[in-house]
Amino acid sequence: MAKLPPSFSSQAVPIQSALSEGRTEDARRMVVDLLKAGKADRIVQGIAADLIRPPKRQRGRQRTLPQHWFDIGQDFHRLRESGRGYEDTLAELAAKFGFSESHIRNAVAEYDVAKEAHDEAART
């Protein structure tokens, strides 16, 4: 049987499951029980430290979606399906929404990713 990696902890699995499900109090109770028993491994101790003092957030502003990405994406694909050229469509949407062509490209890319994720979820 293959050796498990050092980052794996059978004690931590139910704690991490509780945390991912939003059951923070259950996770804290499990961590406290293991710590009081003196059987907490390195991974559980790390989880306990994160519960006491959460890790710092990343610096800077959080990334946001381009403005009006949904409307831009729909209009872009509608115009392209009607036979318009790529550059003409970008220019028209940039003028209509008042954004740069790079903003329009980013909005269309976000729309395509979201549509693909939606279509994939609908297939399953």
GIPE-V316145 format. One record per residue. N is the residue number from 1. PHI is phi in degrees with one decimal (* if undefined). Layout:
n={N:N}
phi={PHI:PHI}
This chain:
n={1:2:3:4:5:6:7:8:9:10:11:12:13:14:15:16:17:18:19:20:21:22:23:24:25:26:27:28:29:30:31:32:33:34:35:36:37:38:39:40:41:42:43:44:45:46:47:48:49:50:51:52:53:54:55:56:57:58:59:60:61:62:63:64:65:66:67:68:69:70:71:72:73:74:75:76:77:78:79:80:81:82:83:84:85:86:87:88:89:90:91:92:93:94:95:96:97:98:99:100:101:102:103:104:105:106:107:108:109:110:111:112:113:114:115:116:117:118:119:120:121:122:123:124}
phi={*:-72.2:-75.8:-74.5:-67.6:-65.8:-83.1:-92.9:-142.7:-70.3:-72.0:-80.8:-58.4:-66.6:-69.1:-65.5:-64.3:-62.1:-64.8:-68.8:-87.6:85.4:-94.0:-64.1:-64.4:-63.6:-64.0:-61.7:-62.4:-64.9:-65.0:-62.1:-60.2:-68.2:-67.0:-65.1:-75.2:76.0:-115.0:-75.4:-84.4:-60.0:-67.6:-64.7:-64.1:-65.1:-63.7:-61.5:-64.0:-67.8:-70.9:-74.4:-132.7:-59.2:-63.1:-67.0:-72.4:-68.0:-75.7:92.5:-77.6:-71.1:-67.7:-120.6:-73.6:-60.3:-61.2:57.8:-61.6:-69.4:-64.3:-63.3:-62.1:-63.2:-63.5:-59.8:-69.7:-64.5:-66.9:-65.5:-69.4:-81.1:107.7:-72.1:-76.5:-61.6:-64.7:-63.0:-64.8:-60.0:-63.2:-64.8:-69.3:-62.3:-69.9:-65.5:-92.9:78.0:-116.9:-74.7:-66.0:-67.5:-64.4:-63.2:-59.8:-63.9:-64.2:-65.5:-63.0:-62.9:-61.1:-62.8:-64.5:-65.2:-66.0:-63.3:-64.3:-65.2:-63.6:-64.3:-67.6:-71.4:-71.5:-92.1}
